[in-house]
Amino acid sequence: MEMIIAHTPDPDDAFMFYAMFEHKIKTSFEYRQVVKDIETLNKEAINNLYDVTAISANGYIRVSDKYDLTASGASFGINYGPIVVAKKQIDLKNAVIGQPGTYTSSFMLYRMFNDSREYKEIRFDQITNEILKGTIDAGILIHDEQLKFQDKGLIKILDLYDQWRAYAGDLPVPLGFNAIRKSLSLEDKLKYREDFENSIKYAFDHEDDAVKYAMKYSRYNDFELERKFIKMYVNELSIDFGERGKKALEMYYKKAAERKLISSFTPVIV
């Protein structure tokens, strides 16, 4: 049986899938990959195109009738999270904010704790350029852009992890997940999850090889930079986020509902 997996062109995703796609481990299925940016996948998920798709915690809400979340393959920020950068300190309430996608976890996280005058959706890797051009006042950074903004003369004006920690304590920030078709049998869902867990474990055990593989998706030709980024968001919770991850998700959706950004929501996890 072949399964189609849609994931992002980001080194952390590639790192986790390395062993599966490069046949480094024995798997229960044949896997074919589709690579698209996270906001495209968030929007496409409504059409139920793929057996497994990367999805944001925010994006999952609108497709929970079609997909379940898997407890493996998630990206949680442990002491890290999205950040907001600008040329200088500004009043965010009166600012035009660049955000990386309406259904991204980071945009939801920002709105849980902040209000701004206007938001503009901009592809995540173009946000810093738009700040420099002056089309936006500040922007929410995700992925490895978080590690390069200072090189462009920008400064961090807000760390969303700090706001999350004040609310949720030491729980990690829910960001990216894998969602699997609800229509698949539970047996097949569990087989997929086992394959993915084994793939992530293999990557941890063969870190240099897995990072080297992931570099083909890197926007910066800097091996150690990408290793640092990968290790920020691929961690022990990526293998199985368990009760700690589940609690963090519950807190995420609870806060969003309190702010009237969403209706009350409980995810389905396998």
Buried (B, 14 or more C-beta within 10 A) or exposed (E): EEBBBBBBBBBBBBBBBBBBBEEBEEBBBEBEBBBBBBBEBBBBBEEBEBBBBBBBBBBBBBBBEBBBBBBBBBBBBBEBBBBBBBBEEBEBEEBBBBBBBBBBBBBBBBBBBBEBEEBEEBBBBBBBBBBEEEEBBBBBBBBBBBBBBEEEEBEEBBBBBEBBBEBBEEBBBBBBBBBBBBEBEEEBBBBBBEBBBBBBBBBBEBEEBBBBBBBEBBBBEBBEBBBEBBBBBBBEBBBBBEEBBBBBBBBBBBBBEEEEBBEEBEBEBB
